């Protein structure tokens, strides 16, 4: 089954936005009281929709890692330093041009390799690039409507 190109791009962008959101909010822990108060304000429809979206977002990285591992872990031989450098270069290139599939694929594969190693990518090195990428994605998505 083939999906339309725009649907594949939109899906890939949602995954990237999820990673960006994770990176930008990684160290922000929400106090328990605030989370409970917010949960109490949600309607049941909001709660169900939120659960469905969170479930999909949570499954994407797992699916991506499984796909990467199934394809043979192309970057397994890289040292942690080499992997970090390649990941940073790919993020920076993606921030400039969010539409290149090769960059998105490489970025997902590098991130999967980090996950399989049990270490985090060096998000602190690409904060500004991720903000730029998010802005570019917002502009692109606005142009679709």
N, C-alpha and C positions, 0 to 999 in steps of 0.2 A: 504494500500500500504506500503510495506516495502522498506526502502532505504538501500543500502549497508553500512556496518559498517564504512568503511573509509570515506564515504560521511557525515555521522552523526558526526564523530569525527572532520572532517575538518570544518564543519559548526560550531560546538561548539568552536573550536579553533579560528575561525574568530570572533565569538562573544567575546571571552576572549581577543583577540588582540584588538578589538574595545574598550573594557572597559579599557584595559591597556593604549591604546593611549589616551583615554579620561582622564585618571588619570594623566598620565605624562605630558599632555599638557593643563590641566585644567585651569591653571592660566596664561598661555601664550596667551595674546591677540595680534593679528596681527594688526598692524597699517592699517588704512583704505587705505592709499595711496599704500601700498605694496599689499594689497588684490586686489585693482583695477588694478594695473599694471600687476599682475599675471593673473587676469581674462582676460585682454586684449590680452595676449600672447597665451591663449588656443585656439585651433582649435575647430570647431563645433563638430567634432567627440569626441575629448577629453572632451568637455563640456557635451555632452550627456552621455558619459560613466561615467563621474564624477557624474552627477546628478543621474544616475541609481544606482551607488554604494552607494552614500550618502543616497539615499532614502531607500535602503535595510538596511544599517547600522542603520539609524534612526528608522526603524520599528522594528528591533530586540528587543531592550530594551522594547518597548511598548508591543510587543507580549509576551515577557518573563514575564512582570509584569501582564498582563492579564491572562496568563496561571497560574501563581502562585496564583493570587487572586481567580481564578476559582476553584483551588484545595483546597481552604480553608484557605489560609494564615497560614501555619504551624508554623511560627515563630512570629506571632502577639503578643503572650503573653510574649515574651522576653522583658526585659528592654532595653533601648538604649545601656547601658554598656554591657549587655549580648550579644546583637546582634553584637556589634562592636567586642567583643572578639571572638565570633564564626566565624565571617567573616574573621578576621585576621588569625585565625588558619587554616581556609579553604584555604585562599590565600597562606599561607606558605606551606601547604601540596601540593597544586596544583603546586607551583613553583618547588617542588622536583620531582613530578610525574604528568605530564600533561595529562596522559592517563586514569586516573580513572574517570569514568562517574559519580560516586556518588559524588565525590568532585566538579565536574563541575556543577552538578545539585544543590547541596547545595549552592555553590557560587552564582549561578544565583538566587536562591530563597532568599538568604540573601540580595543580591543587590536589588531584587524586593521589599523586605520588607522596605529597606531604602528608596526606591523611593516612596512607598506608604505613608511613614511617612513624606516625604518631607525633608529628611536630607541626607547628603552625607556620604558614608562610610569613615572611617579614612584612606584615601589613603596615608597620610604622614607616617603611621606606617608600610607600606608594600612596599615602593618604591623599595628597593633593591630586594625584593622577586619578584616584577613585572618585573624588569629588568631581573632577572634570568629566570622567566617563559617565557619571550619573547625570550631569547636566546635559551632555550630548544625547543620552538616551531619552531624557525628558523632551528635548527639542524634537528628536526623531519621532517619538510617540505622538506628540502634539501635531506633527505634520501629517499623521495618518488620518486625523479626524477632519 
